[in-house]
């Protein structure tokens, strides 16, 4: 629900000192993972500091006409059911062929014991399914968006009298 996202963004902005200059809005409202039920456990990895990186297939983003991340942009992540969990700021991103993603990035992804082998195994299954949906052939050099981020806000959404 975008209303929760907008309220959460306003709560974040109001928590900052008056001199901070921020964009008027956030880039996205999303959950981590491939299914809503992944949102809470993967979001918890972000809140704990174990997850500081995420990735996506460039082709999928292009087909969905989704805005790619930009350094300095903010996004709100939720629990898979539109309850905000936190706000991240993109600190870097690169387009990297799947077969060139390194062990350090896999570790920063925080999932599957942080190993490159597990990362590649899990993502390859997902890449095959996504490429089928996109009517494209999966290849080892498929372009991946490799994003690094930092957690900047993690308060619970406040309930107001208007709720």
C-alpha atoms as one frame of an Amber mdcrd trajectory, in Angstrom:
protein
   0.000   0.000   0.000   1.632   3.203  -1.163  -0.053   5.081   1.692   2.132
   3.196   4.194   5.199   3.923   2.069   4.390   7.633   1.868   3.701   7.801
   5.609   6.945   5.956   6.321   8.920   8.300   4.067   7.426  11.317   5.852
   8.295   9.777   9.219  11.918   9.344   8.035  12.168  12.915   6.732  10.711
  14.316   9.964  13.331  12.392  11.972  16.222  14.206  10.279  17.887  17.442
  11.346  16.478  20.429   9.438  19.683  21.057   7.479  19.657  17.719   5.684
  18.694  17.919   2.040  16.920  14.884   0.627  15.066  14.056  -2.536  11.360
  14.762  -2.410  10.547  11.101  -2.666  11.854   7.551  -2.607  12.759   5.404
  -5.606  10.854   2.258  -4.728   8.694   0.361  -2.248   9.566  -3.320  -2.445
  10.320  -6.505  -0.564  13.503  -8.541  -0.751  13.154 -12.023  -2.225  11.094
 -13.605  -4.965   7.871 -14.140  -2.980   6.075 -12.053  -0.349   6.877 -14.594
   2.356  10.599 -13.903   1.785  10.155 -10.209   2.635  10.303 -10.460   6.438
  13.216 -12.929   6.842  15.379 -11.275   4.168  14.425  -7.810   5.452  15.565
  -8.950   8.901  18.999  -9.671   7.389  19.141  -6.023   6.285  18.082  -4.820
   9.740  20.769  -6.999  11.375  23.480  -5.659   9.037  24.140  -9.074   7.461
  22.707  -8.022   4.089  24.223  -4.931   2.459  23.896  -5.904  -1.201  21.177
  -6.979  -3.615  20.995  -7.861  -7.267  18.627  -8.204 -10.184  18.748  -9.176
 -13.819  19.164  -6.095 -16.002  16.903  -7.609 -18.679  14.091  -8.096 -16.142
  14.306  -4.471 -15.021  14.308  -3.256 -18.614  11.285  -5.397 -19.543   9.372
  -4.149 -16.491  10.428  -0.564 -17.272  11.677  -0.231 -13.710  14.037   2.559
 -12.823  17.522   1.249 -12.077  19.096   2.260  -8.772  21.102   5.451  -8.575
  23.836   6.193  -6.090  22.256   8.270  -3.337  18.691   7.128  -4.051  16.484
   5.884  -1.232  14.126   2.919  -1.259  11.698   1.598   1.320  11.641  -2.143
   1.872   8.679  -3.923   3.398   7.824  -7.295   4.884   6.204  -8.683   1.716
   2.784  -7.522   2.876   3.389  -3.781   2.626   4.387  -3.125   6.236   7.528
  -0.927   6.010  10.641  -2.343   7.663  13.300   0.206   6.748  14.862   2.597
   4.263  18.077   1.918   2.390  20.320   4.280   0.464  22.117   2.986  -2.634
  25.855   3.497  -2.156  27.022   1.899  -5.410  25.854  -0.257  -8.248  27.462
  -1.944 -11.189  26.322  -4.047 -14.105  28.312  -7.289 -13.821  28.046 -10.511
 -15.835  26.606 -13.291 -13.683  29.745 -15.422 -14.036  31.934 -12.518 -12.819
  30.075 -11.761  -9.587  32.641 -12.333  -6.853  32.599 -14.016  -3.458  32.684
 -10.695  -1.588  29.452  -9.560  -3.261  27.814 -12.927  -2.526  28.839 -12.554
   1.128  27.419  -9.016   1.277  24.147 -10.432  -0.079  23.779 -12.116   3.308
  21.810 -15.157   2.172  22.609 -18.874   1.674  25.509 -18.850   4.129  27.123
 -16.023   2.157  29.016 -18.328  -0.184  29.517 -17.693  -3.882  28.667 -21.314
  -4.696  25.302 -21.079  -2.927  24.622 -17.633  -4.402  25.265 -18.883  -7.930
  23.184 -22.017  -7.427  20.158 -20.163  -6.081  20.329 -17.328  -8.569  20.866
 -19.574 -11.567  17.526 -21.309 -10.904  15.854 -17.914 -10.607  17.619 -16.593
 -13.740  16.400 -19.569 -15.779  12.805 -18.964 -14.675  13.008 -15.208 -15.309
  14.605 -15.684 -18.740  11.853 -18.139 -19.704   9.275 -15.508 -18.743  11.193
 -12.905 -20.775  11.564 -15.272 -23.759  15.365 -14.974 -23.543  18.061 -17.586
 -23.234  19.915 -17.634 -19.916  23.650 -17.333 -20.391  26.510 -17.331 -17.877
  27.286 -13.726 -18.803  23.747 -12.401 -18.283  24.004  -8.795 -17.029  23.263
  -8.463 -13.322  22.586  -5.234 -11.453  24.772  -5.517  -8.362  23.699  -2.908
  -5.830  25.279  -2.045  -2.513  23.341  -0.125   0.080  23.283   1.042   3.657
  20.409   1.020   6.088  19.479   4.603   7.000  16.169   4.190   8.864  14.547
   1.303  10.677  11.804   2.590  12.958   8.390   0.986  13.033   5.659   2.843
  11.195   3.929   5.056  13.742   0.211   4.716  14.241  -1.577   8.062  14.280
  -5.052   9.162  15.352  -5.992   9.310  11.671  -5.329   5.551  11.364
